Every structure is written in structure tokens, then in C-alpha cells.
């Protein structure tokens, strides 16, 4: 917008405009903001590192869920992977929107869920859980385009025991064989950032599992970027594409030079 021009908001009020500057001044201002953004990124990495050092809580009860093909235990929800994240979504009688829709906030969150194949490649499963019957969940998933999200029915005290009987939230678990442990819990405004492979992994006990992370000794770690793949091309245990290795190595070197 040219300097000195006026803008009018949709309600007719005159918004306050920041200074309008030259490209050089804008770049200088952006560089100053970048300093704060990098500090924020490092603080977020530090927070994730602290989560990886949280104590674990043994899950003693044998929780049961309803699935598309019958009963499922909490262990079944892992789907053979080492880590599990369960999001409590409100879709049931008494919730605004029932039976056509789930909770508006939970629905917005479901719309943000990225392709779960990338999360699965880090040995981690995401599952949604509600109290609605499976027939209603199947109908909702088809209507809203959420077919890729595993979604089970809560049948016991799981929601009350894990702090999600009244409000939404993500609970993270890890297993050692058949032993299950609760490792972390994110709810309220923390749920706003959830949906990407990175937001999910950063709340787990094992994190992104990359060598640059500050993780306890013995945690699984691999070079960054190398495990990435197209969503239709993951092969467990396969070596990364040599061409992608070269491209990602060049990118890492460029980043190091840029950032000093």
C-alpha cells in the first residue's frame, strides 16, 4: 500500500498501520526479527529436549477401545510401533454439532493432521479417540475427509484417567514390549500447534530421532533429512536415495555457511 494511503477494515474502523519503508529498511527490520525467531527456535528445541528427560508413568489398567473390526487394547493402538499419541476428540451425544459434526475445535485440529506415513516412519502412531460409536465415526470421517486418521471409541475410564474427559488433549505413550508408559501430555492452547510430523515428534519421548537433538544417551538417532521420503515410497529399513543424500548434504552445508 502506498505511503499515506488509508485502509478501512470490514467493520468500518481505521486500523493502525506500521511504518511503510524501503526494501532495504524492510530487510534490516526482518534481520532483527530473525534474531528473535532463532532464539525462539532454540528455546523450542530446549523444551523438546526437556520433554525427552521427563519421567515415565506406568500404565497399569487394561484399557479397551472399539475399533472398526472389534475390540482393541491400548497396546493394539500402537499398531506394532514403539510410540503412540492419542488425541481425545469430542464427538458424541451432547457435543455441539452431534451427530453431523464433531466439536468445532477438534474438527479444526483434525483438518490440520498431516500425512501420517511420515510420523509412522519414526516408529510412532497417532490415533483419535471419541465416545461416539464406530458407525458414527466412520460416517464422520467419510464426510470430512479424515479417512487416514485411525479413530477409536472410548469404552471405559481412559479419558478420565488421562485428563481428557472434559477437554481435548494429546497423550503420548511408549512401550517396552507389552509394558506401556505415559510420557507426556499436551492440552488447551498447546493443542493449537499440533498437526505436523514435527509437532507430534517433539512431544514424544524419543523426539525426532535425529543426531543434532539433545537426547539422553542410547536414544535412537539418525542424520537429519536422510529418512525423509515421498509419502508413497517409504520402505522400512531401506537405505536413503543416494541422489537425495547428495541434495540434502548440499543443503545442510549451505545452511551452516549462512548461519555461521
Order of alpha helices (4+ residues) and beta strands (2+ residues): alpha-beta-beta-beta-alpha-beta-alpha-alpha-beta-alpha-beta-alpha-beta-beta-alpha-alpha
